[in-house]
Amino acid sequence: MKNILKDRIFRSFISLFSGDAIASVLSIISLTFITKGIGMEKYGFIVLLQGIAGLFDGIFNFQSWQGFIKFFPERKDNPEELKSLIKFSYLQDIITAIIAFGVLNICKNIVGNFYEFTNVQIVMLQIFSMYMVFNIQGTPIGILRSYDRFDALRNQRAIGGIVNFILLGAGYILKQDTLYFLGAYAISTVFSSGLLNFYALRELKKRGILDFYKVHSKFDKEFFKFNCFTNLNSSLDIPIQYLDNLLVGKYLSLEELGIYKICKTVALVLDKVATPVYQILYPYFCNEIKDGRSKQMYKKLYKISGLLGLGVILILIGLNTVGFYILGKFFGSVILNYKTAINFYLIAKGIAITFIGIHPLFLAKGYVKKETVIILVANGIYLVALFPLLKAFGLMGVIGAYLIQVMLIILLKTSTVYYTIKDN
């Protein structure tokens, strides 16, 4: 225990997790404001708009933090090269954010016709999509993670969660409509992004490199190529992130979509564990591989996977002893009709969380092209399975398709790493 408490990874995790824990608790409470304020069906419409905007944002808005962290160790000792990296990374984030916003607004009528939106609902989609222009998060995340400023990331998430909670709570108290809650989500996202950039720029000022914008701008071919692959992989993963919501909203009902979102919110506690673990392990793996400490790195990975698996089991036990009683009080007794689906989703998500470490390891080893192939295979099978499973089993079918995708990616990445180690 003494060694664990002294471990840099553990301390960084606790720092990030504490911020995520505050944000996730407030997020769950905030859902009750919306579902009780405007009803489950209108909340389902908000979830649908978030999914549509997120789809375009995910495809066209590059988040360059993975590339930044990958190239940071090579350039951190050369101030001019580091400044050039920061400038190029920021330019890429800004340009692609504008592109994402523009493409969505060009396609707004196509999207509206597909979902049979009214003119007012299309305008609401346009208003909500404005947050995308200000969603500049890739570079500041890369800067803060590279300098181990997980305390700043913790503060950003906690403060962002509090602002979102206040805005949604005010809407409930003042009996506001759907448009207000949409605006509240957009404003809190923009605020969180601005706060993230504030912390990143403050860190650069402290290190004397805030004048990065003055360096001569040049096209960074290797960095751009790496970012293209990582964002291609992220885009290939978009069906898992958004398509389920979009299909549920189209072929089941907005009420069921609201329930499905609550199902995901229950699993949010697992995501809030996984996200810090990924964010901390990726720069750690990059440095360990660069310094040739692979044996120590793998030992750390095994221990973390074991602890995560134990945590998943404890959460499932807690959910089925007292958790559903609490959820029933929060969201109403209707949630109890979906106990099986929630448990199934948590098991699928729990498997993904237990083996989360394989993803940053795979990327740190430079297997970005192999990852593209693996994601293509797994997501292709997911897409083939999703629609018939949804039609046959409803929400259970959607979760089953997700579990198939999770298992395929884990098995393919783990076997690739294992046979690479064996060959060496």
Beta strands, then each sheet from edge to edge (+ up, - down):
end
